[in-house]
Amino acid sequence: MVGKLDGGVAVTMSGLDLERAIVCFNAVGIARRALEISIDYAKTRQQFGKPIANFQMVQAMLAEMYTAIEAARSLSLRTAAMCEGLEEGEGGAARSTS
């Protein structure tokens, strides 16, 4: 039995938000590595006698990847900051965003 009788869901949910906040950093790290690999590939892959990194559309796609990753990183850091100072069992409680 987890916690009090009929209280297992509350115990489980109390840490779920914190776990989600931690997992997002894994996703951001994987995305950053994927961007690094994409940039290396664009620099080495040749088309029409020059690296595809020289083509404007490829540069735009890489820039969009970078922008999305930085936005996700910023959101992840903000989420982690909101989790700071939570008392035990507060992970699933609604908090003010101000």
C-alpha distances in whole Angstrom, upper triangle without the diagonal:
4,6,8,8,9,9,7,11,13,11,12,15,16,17,18,22,22,21,24,26,26,27,30,32,31,33,36,36,37,39,41,42,42,45,46,47,48,51,52,52,54,57,57,57,61,62,66,67,65,61,59,58,61,60,60,57,55,55,54,51,50,51,48,46,46,46,43,41,42,41,37,38,39,36,33,35,35,31,30,32,30,27,29,28,25,23,19,17,20,20,20,22,25,28,32,34,37
4,7,8,9,7,5,9,10,7,8,12,12,13,15,18,19,18,21,23,23,24,27,28,28,30,33,33,34,36,38,39,40,42,44,44,46,48,49,50,52,54,55,55,59,60,64,64,62,58,56,55,58,58,57,54,52,52,51,48,47,48,45,43,43,43,39,38,39,37,34,34,35,32,30,31,31,27,27,29,27,23,25,24,21,19,15,13,17,17,16,18,22,25,28,30,33
4,7,8,6,6,9,9,7,9,12,12,13,16,18,19,19,22,23,24,25,28,29,30,32,34,35,36,38,40,41,42,44,45,46,48,50,51,52,54,56,57,57,61,62,66,66,64,60,58,56,60,59,58,56,54,54,52,50,49,49,46,44,44,43,40,39,39,38,35,35,35,32,30,31,31,27,26,28,26,23,24,23,19,17,14,11,15,16,15,17,21,23,27,29,32
4,6,5,7,10,10,9,12,14,14,16,18,21,22,22,24,26,27,28,31,33,33,35,37,38,39,41,43,44,45,47,49,49,51,53,54,55,57,59,60,60,64,65,69,69,67,63,61,59,63,62,61,58,57,56,55,52,51,51,49,47,47,46,43,42,42,41,37,38,38,35,33,34,33,30,29,30,28,25,27,25,22,19,16,14,17,18,17,18,22,24,28,30,33
4,5,7,10,11,11,13,15,16,18,20,22,24,24,26,28,29,30,32,34,35,36,38,40,40,42,44,45,46,48,50,51,52,54,56,56,58,60,61,61,65,66,70,70,68,64,62,61,64,63,62,59,58,58,56,53,53,53,50,48,48,47,44,43,44,42,39,39,40,37,35,36,35,32,31,33,30,28,30,28,25,22,19,17,19,20,19,20,23,26,30,32,35
4,6,8,9,10,12,13,14,17,18,20,22,22,24,26,28,28,30,33,33,34,37,38,39,40,42,44,44,46,48,49,50,52,54,54,56,58,59,59,63,64,67,68,66,62,60,58,62,61,59,56,55,55,53,51,50,50,47,45,46,45,42,41,42,40,37,37,38,34,33,34,33,30,30,32,29,26,29,28,24,22,19,16,18,19,17,18,21,24,28,30,33
4,6,5,7,9,10,11,14,15,17,19,19,21,23,24,25,28,30,30,31,34,35,36,38,40,41,42,44,46,47,48,50,51,52,53,56,57,57,61,62,65,66,64,60,57,56,59,58,57,54,53,53,51,48,48,48,45,43,43,42,39,38,39,37,34,34,35,31,30,31,30,26,26,28,25,23,25,24,20,18,15,12,15,15,13,15,18,21,25,27,30
4,5,5,6,9,10,12,13,16,17,17,19,21,22,23,25,27,28,29,31,33,33,35,37,38,39,41,43,44,45,47,49,49,51,53,54,54,58,59,62,63,61,57,55,53,57,56,55,52,50,50,49,46,45,45,43,41,41,40,37,36,37,35,32,33,33,30,28,30,29,25,25,27,25,22,24,24,20,18,15,12,15,14,13,15,18,21,25,27,30
4,5,5,6,8,11,11,13,15,15,16,19,20,21,23,26,26,27,29,31,31,33,35,36,37,39,41,42,42,45,47,47,48,51,52,52,55,56,60,61,58,55,52,51,54,53,52,49,48,48,46,43,43,43,40,38,38,38,34,33,34,32,29,30,31,27,26,27,27,23,23,25,23,20,23,23,19,18,15,12,14,13,11,13,16,19,23,25,28
4,5,5,6,9,10,12,14,15,16,18,20,21,23,25,26,27,29,31,31,33,35,36,37,39,41,42,43,45,47,47,49,51,53,53,56,57,60,61,59,55,53,51,54,53,52,49,48,48,46,43,43,42,40,38,38,37,34,33,34,32,29,29,29,26,24,26,25,21,21,23,20,18,20,20,16,15,12,9,10,10,8,10,13,16,20,22,25
4,6,5,7,9,12,13,13,15,17,18,19,22,24,24,26,28,29,30,32,34,35,36,38,40,41,42,44,46,46,48,50,51,52,55,57,60,61,58,54,52,51,54,53,52,49,48,47,46,43,42,42,40,38,38,37,34,33,33,32,28,29,29,26,24,25,24,21,20,22,20,17,19,18,15,13,10,7,10,10,9,11,15,17,21,23,26
4,6,6,7,10,11,11,13,15,16,16,19,21,22,23,25,27,27,29,31,32,33,35,37,38,39,41,43,43,45,47,48,49,52,53,57,58,55,51,49,48,51,50,49,46,45,45,43,40,40,40,37,35,35,35,31,30,31,29,26,26,27,24,22,24,23,20,19,22,20,17,19,19,16,15,12,9,11,10,9,12,15,18,21,23,26
4,5,5,7,9,10,11,13,15,15,17,20,21,22,24,26,26,28,30,31,32,34,36,37,38,40,42,42,44,46,47,47,51,52,55,56,54,50,48,46,49,48,47,44,43,43,41,38,38,37,35,33,33,32,29,28,29,27,24,24,25,22,20,21,21,17,17,19,17,14,17,18,14,14,12,9,9,8,5,9,12,14,18,20,23
4,6,7,8,10,12,13,14,16,18,20,21,22,24,26,27,28,30,32,33,34,36,37,38,40,42,43,44,47,48,48,52,53,57,57,54,51,48,47,50,49,48,45,44,43,42,39,38,38,36,33,33,32,30,28,29,27,24,24,24,21,19,20,19,16,16,17,15,12,15,14,11,10,8,5,6,5,4,7,10,13,16,18,21
4,6,5,6,9,10,11,12,15,17,18,19,21,22,24,25,27,28,30,31,33,34,35,37,39,40,41,43,45,45,49,50,54,54,51,48,46,44,47,47,45,43,41,41,39,37,36,35,33,31,31,30,27,26,26,25,22,21,22,19,17,18,18,14,13,16,14,11,13,14,11,11,9,7,8,5,6,10,12,14,18,19,22
4,5,5,6,9,10,11,13,15,16,17,19,21,22,23,25,26,27,29,31,32,33,35,37,38,39,41,43,43,46,48,51,52,49,45,43,41,45,44,43,40,39,38,37,34,33,33,31,28,29,28,25,23,24,23,19,20,21,18,15,17,17,13,13,16,14,12,15,16,13,14,12,10,10,7,6,10,12,14,18,18,22
4,5,5,6,9,10,11,14,15,16,17,19,21,22,23,25,26,28,30,31,32,34,36,37,38,40,42,42,45,46,50,50,48,44,42,40,43,42,40,38,37,36,34,32,31,31,28,26,26,25,22,21,22,20,17,17,17,14,12,14,14,10,10,13,11,9,12,14,11,13,13,11,9,6,6,9,10,11,14,15,18
4,5,5,6,9,10,12,14,15,16,18,20,21,22,24,25,27,28,30,31,33,35,36,37,39,41,41,45,46,50,50,47,43,41,39,42,42,40,39,37,36,35,32,31,31,29,26,26,25,23,21,21,20,17,16,17,14,11,13,13,9,8,11,10,7,10,12,10,12,11,10,9,6,8,11,12,13,15,15,19
4,5,5,6,9,11,11,13,15,16,17,19,21,22,23,25,27,28,29,31,33,34,35,37,39,39,43,44,48,48,45,42,40,38,41,41,39,37,35,35,34,31,30,30,28,25,25,25,22,20,21,20,16,16,18,15,12,14,15,11,10,14,13,10,13,15,13,15,14,13,12,9,10,14,15,16,19,19,22
4,5,5,6,9,10,11,13,15,16,17,19,21,21,23,25,26,27,29,31,32,33,35,37,37,40,42,45,46,43,39,37,35,38,38,36,34,32,32,31,28,27,27,25,22,22,22,19,17,18,17,13,14,15,12,10,13,13,10,10,13,13,11,14,17,15,17,16,15,14,10,11,14,14,15,18,17,20
4,6,6,7,10,11,11,14,15,16,17,20,21,22,24,26,26,28,30,31,32,34,36,37,40,41,45,45,42,38,36,34,37,37,35,34,32,31,30,27,26,26,24,21,21,20,18,16,16,15,12,11,12,10,7,9,10,6,6,10,10,8,11,14,13,16,16,15,14,10,12,14,14,14,16,15,18
4,5,6,7,10,11,12,14,15,16,18,19,21,22,24,25,27,28,30,31,33,35,35,39,41,44,44,41,38,36,34,37,37,36,34,32,31,30,28,26,26,24,22,21,21,18,16,17,16,13,12,14,12,8,10,12,9,8,11,12,10,12,15,14,17,16,16,15,12,14,17,17,17,19,18,21
4,5,5,7,9,10,11,13,15,16,17,19,21,22,23,25,26,27,29,31,32,33,36,38,42,42,39,35,33,32,35,35,34,32,30,29,28,26,24,24,23,20,20,20,17,15,16,16,12,12,14,13,9,12,14,11,11,15,15,13,16,19,18,20,19,19,18,14,16,19,19,19,22,20,23
4,5,5,6,9,10,11,12,14,15,17,19,20,21,23,25,26,27,29,31,31,34,36,39,40,37,33,31,29,32,32,31,29,27,26,25,22,21,21,19,16,16,16,13,11,13,12,8,8,11,9,6,9,11,9,10,13,14,13,16,19,18,21,21,21,19,16,17,19,19,19,20,19,21
4,5,5,6,9,10,10,12,14,15,17,18,20,21,23,24,26,27,29,30,33,35,39,39,36,32,30,28,31,31,30,29,26,25,25,22,20,20,19,16,15,16,14,11,12,12,9,7,10,10,7,9,12,10,10,13,15,14,15,19,19,22,22,22,21,17,19,21,21,21,22,20,23
4,5,5,6,9,10,11,12,14,16,17,18,20,21,23,24,26,27,28,32,34,37,37,35,31,29,27,31,31,30,28,26,25,25,22,20,21,20,16,16,17,15,12,14,15,11,10,14,13,10,12,15,14,13,17,18,17,18,22,22,24,24,24,23,19,21,23,24,24,25,23,26
4,5,5,6,9,10,10,12,14,15,16,18,20,21,22,24,26,26,30,31,35,35,32,29,27,25,28,28,27,25,23,23,22,19,18,18,17,13,14,15,12,9,12,12,9,9,13,12,10,13,15,14,14,18,19,18,20,24,23,26,26,25,24,21,21,24,24,24,25,23,26
4,5,5,6,9,10,11,12,14,15,17,19,20,21,23,25,25,29,30,34,34,31,27,25,23,26,26,25,24,21,20,20,17,15,16,15,11,11,12,10,6,9,10,7,6,10,10,8,11,14,13,13,16,18,18,20,23,23,26,27,26,25,22,23,25,24,24,25,22,25
4,5,5,6,9,10,11,13,14,16,17,18,20,21,23,24,28,30,33,33,30,26,25,23,26,26,26,25,22,21,21,19,16,17,16,13,12,14,13,9,11,13,10,9,13,13,11,13,16,16,15,18,20,20,21,24,25,28,28,28,27,23,25,27,27,27,28,25,27
4,5,5,6,9,10,11,12,14,15,16,18,20,21,22,26,27,31,31,28,25,23,21,25,25,25,23,20,20,20,17,15,17,16,12,13,15,13,10,13,14,12,11,15,16,14,16,19,18,18,21,23,22,24,27,27,30,30,30,29,25,26,29,29,29,30,27,30
4,5,5,6,9,10,10,12,14,15,16,18,20,21,24,25,29,29,26,23,21,19,22,22,22,20,17,17,17,14,12,13,12,8,9,11,9,7,10,12,10,10,14,14,13,15,18,18,18,21,23,23,25,28,28,31,31,31,30,26,27,29,29,28,29,26,29
4,5,5,6,9,10,11,13,14,15,17,19,20,23,25,28,28,25,21,20,18,21,21,21,20,17,16,16,14,11,12,12,9,8,11,10,7,9,12,10,10,13,15,14,15,18,19,19,21,23,23,25,28,29,32,32,32,31,28,29,31,30,30,30,27,29
4,5,5,6,9,10,11,12,14,16,17,18,22,24,27,27,24,20,19,17,21,22,22,21,17,17,18,15,13,14,15,11,11,14,13,10,13,16,14,13,17,18,17,18,21,22,21,24,26,26,27,31,31,34,34,34,33,30,31,33,33,32,33,31,33
4,5,5,6,9,10,10,12,14,15,16,19,21,25,25,22,19,17,15,19,19,20,18,15,15,16,13,10,13,13,9,10,13,12,10,13,16,14,14,18,19,18,20,23,23,23,26,28,28,29,33,33,36,36,36,34,31,32,34,34,33,34,31,34
4,5,5,6,9,10,10,12,14,15,18,20,23,23,20,17,15,13,16,17,17,15,12,12,13,10,7,10,10,7,7,11,11,9,11,14,14,14,17,18,18,19,22,23,23,26,28,28,29,33,34,37,37,37,36,32,33,35,34,34,34,31,33
4,5,5,6,9,10,11,13,14,18,20,23,23,20,16,15,13,16,17,18,17,14,13,15,13,10,12,13,10,10,13,14,12,13,17,16,15,19,21,20,21,24,25,25,27,29,30,31,34,35,38,38,39,37,34,35,37,37,36,36,33,35
4,5,5,6,9,10,11,12,16,18,22,21,18,15,14,12,16,17,18,17,14,14,16,13,11,14,15,12,12,16,16,14,16,19,19,18,22,23,22,24,27,27,27,30,32,32,33,37,37,40,40,40,39,36,37,39,39,38,39,36,38
4,5,5,6,9,10,10,14,15,19,19,16,12,11,10,13,14,15,14,10,11,12,10,8,11,12,10,11,14,14,13,16,18,18,18,21,23,23,24,27,28,28,30,33,33,34,38,38,41,41,41,40,37,37,40,39,38,39,35,37
4,5,5,6,9,10,13,15,18,18,15,11,10,8,11,12,13,13,9,9,12,10,7,10,12,10,10,14,15,14,16,19,19,19,22,24,24,25,27,29,29,31,33,34,35,39,39,43,43,43,42,38,39,41,40,39,39,36,38
4,5,5,6,9,12,15,18,17,14,10,11,9,12,14,16,16,12,12,15,14,11,14,16,14,14,18,19,17,19,22,22,22,24,27,26,27,30,31,31,33,36,36,37,40,41,44,44,45,43,40,41,43,43,42,42,39,41
4,5,5,6,9,12,16,15,13,9,9,8,12,13,15,15,11,12,15,13,11,15,16,14,15,19,19,18,21,23,23,23,26,28,28,29,32,33,33,35,37,38,39,43,43,46,46,46,45,41,42,44,44,43,44,40,42
4,6,5,8,10,13,13,10,6,5,5,8,9,12,11,8,9,12,11,9,12,15,13,14,17,19,18,20,23,23,23,26,28,28,29,32,33,33,36,38,38,40,43,44,47,47,47,46,42,43,45,44,43,44,40,42
4,6,8,11,13,12,9,5,7,5,8,10,13,14,10,11,14,14,12,14,17,16,16,19,21,20,22,25,25,25,28,30,30,31,33,35,35,37,39,40,41,45,45,49,49,49,48,44,45,47,46,45,46,42,44
4,6,10,13,11,9,6,8,8,11,13,16,16,13,14,17,16,15,18,20,19,19,23,24,23,25,27,28,28,30,32,32,33,36,37,37,39,42,42,43,47,48,51,51,51,50,46,47,49,49,48,48,45,47
4,7,10,10,8,5,6,8,10,11,15,14,11,13,16,15,14,18,20,18,20,23,24,23,25,28,28,29,31,33,33,34,37,38,38,41,43,43,44,48,49,52,52,51,50,47,47,50,49,48,49,45,47
4,7,6,5,4,6,9,10,11,14,15,12,14,17,17,16,20,22,21,22,25,26,26,28,31,31,32,34,36,36,38,40,41,42,44,46,46,48,51,52,55,55,55,54,50,51,53,52,51,51,48,50
4,5,6,6,6,10,10,10,13,13,12,14,17,17,17,20,22,21,23,26,27,27,29,31,32,33,35,37,37,39,41,42,43,45,47,48,49,53,53,57,57,56,55,51,52,54,53,52,52,49,51
4,6,8,9,12,11,11,14,15,14,16,19,19,20,22,24,24,26,28,29,30,32,34,35,36,38,40,40,42,44,45,46,48,50,51,52,56,57,60,60,60,58,55,55,57,56,55,55,52,53
4,7,9,12,11,12,15,17,15,17,20,21,20,23,25,25,26,29,30,31,32,35,36,36,38,40,41,42,44,46,46,48,50,51,52,56,57,60,60,60,59,55,56,58,57,56,56,52,54
4,6,8,7,9,13,14,13,14,17,18,17,20,22,22,23,26,27,27,29,31,32,33,35,37,38,39,41,42,43,45,47,48,49,53,54,57,57,57,56,52,53,55,54,53,53,49,50
4,5,6,8,11,13,10,11,15,15,14,17,19,19,19,22,24,24,25,28,29,29,31,34,34,35,38,39,39,41,43,44,45,49,50,53,54,54,52,49,49,51,50,49,49,46,47
4,5,5,9,9,7,9,12,12,11,14,16,16,17,20,21,22,23,26,26,27,29,31,32,33,36,37,38,39,41,42,44,48,48,51,52,51,50,46,47,49,48,47,47,43,45
4,5,8,9,6,6,10,10,9,11,14,14,15,17,19,19,21,23,24,25,27,29,29,31,33,34,35,37,39,40,41,45,46,49,49,49,48,44,45,47,45,45,44,41,42
4,6,9,8,7,11,12,12,13,16,17,17,19,21,22,23,25,27,27,29,31,32,33,35,37,38,39,41,43,44,47,48,52,52,52,51,47,48,50,48,47,46,43,44
4,6,6,6,9,10,11,12,14,16,17,19,20,21,23,25,26,27,29,31,32,33,35,36,38,39,41,42,44,48,48,52,52,52,50,47,47,49,47,46,46,42,43
4,6,5,6,9,10,10,12,14,15,16,18,20,21,22,24,25,27,28,30,31,33,34,36,37,39,41,42,46,46,50,51,50,48,45,45,47,45,44,43,39,41
4,5,5,6,9,10,11,12,14,15,17,18,20,21,23,24,26,27,29,30,32,33,35,36,38,39,41,45,45,48,49,49,46,43,43,45,43,42,41,38,39
4,5,5,6,9,10,11,12,14,15,17,18,20,21,23,24,26,27,29,30,32,33,35,36,38,39,43,43,47,47,47,45,42,42,44,42,41,41,37,39
4,5,5,6,9,10,11,12,14,15,16,18,20,21,22,24,26,27,29,30,31,33,35,36,38,41,42,46,46,46,44,41,41,43,41,40,39,36,37
4,5,5,6,9,10,10,12,14,15,16,18,20,21,23,24,26,27,28,30,32,33,35,36,40,41,44,45,45,42,39,39,41,39,38,37,33,35
4,5,5,6,9,10,11,12,14,15,17,18,20,21,22,24,26,27,29,30,32,33,35,39,39,42,43,42,40,37,37,39,37,36,36,33,34
4,5,5,6,9,10,11,12,14,15,16,18,20,21,22,24,26,27,29,30,32,33,37,37,41,41,41,39,36,36,38,37,36,35,32,34
4,5,5,6,9,10,11,12,14,15,16,18,20,21,23,24,26,27,29,30,32,35,36,40,41,40,38,35,36,37,35,34,33,30,31
4,5,5,6,9,10,11,12,14,15,17,18,20,21,22,24,26,27,29,31,34,35,38,39,38,36,33,33,34,33,32,31,28,29
4,5,5,6,9,10,11,12,14,15,16,18,20,21,22,24,26,27,29,33,33,36,37,36,34,31,31,33,32,31,31,27,29
4,6,5,6,9,10,10,12,14,15,16,18,20,21,22,24,26,27,31,32,35,36,36,34,31,31,33,31,30,30,26,28
4,5,5,6,9,10,11,12,14,15,17,18,20,21,23,25,26,30,30,34,35,35,32,29,30,31,29,28,27,24,25
4,6,5,6,9,10,11,12,14,15,16,18,20,21,23,25,28,29,32,33,32,30,27,27,28,27,26,26,22,24
4,5,5,6,9,10,10,12,14,15,16,18,20,21,23,26,27,30,31,31,29,25,26,28,26,25,25,22,24
4,5,5,6,9,10,10,12,14,15,16,18,20,21,25,26,29,31,31,28,25,26,27,26,24,24,21,22
4,5,5,6,9,10,11,12,14,15,17,19,20,24,24,28,29,29,26,24,24,25,23,22,21,18,19
4,5,5,6,9,10,10,12,14,15,17,19,22,22,26,27,26,24,21,22,23,21,20,21,17,20
4,5,5,6,9,10,11,12,14,15,17,20,21,25,26,26,24,21,22,23,22,21,21,18,20
4,5,5,6,9,10,11,12,14,16,19,20,24,25,26,23,20,22,22,21,19,18,15,16
4,5,5,6,9,10,11,13,14,18,18,22,23,23,20,18,18,19,17,16,16,13,15
4,5,5,6,9,10,11,13,16,17,20,21,21,19,16,17,18,17,16,17,14,16
4,5,5,6,9,10,11,14,16,19,21,21,19,16,18,19,18,16,16,14,15
4,5,5,6,9,10,13,14,18,20,20,17,15,17,17,15,13,13,10,12
4,5,5,6,9,12,12,16,17,17,14,12,13,14,13,11,12,10,12
4,5,5,6,10,11,14,16,16,14,11,14,15,15,13,14,12,14
4,5,5,9,10,14,16,17,14,13,15,15,15,12,12,11,12
4,6,8,8,12,14,15,12,10,12,12,11,8,9,8,10
4,6,6,9,11,12,9,8,10,11,11,9,11,11,13
4,6,9,11,13,11,10,13,13,14,12,13,13,14
4,6,9,12,10,10,14,13,14,12,13,14,15
4,7,8,6,7,10,10,11,10,12,14,15
4,6,6,8,11,10,13,12,15,17,18
4,6,7,10,11,14,14,17,19,21
4,6,7,8,12,13,16,19,21
4,6,5,8,9,13,15,17
4,6,8,9,13,14,17
4,7,9,13,14,18
4,6,10,12,15
4,7,9,12
4,6,9
4,6
4
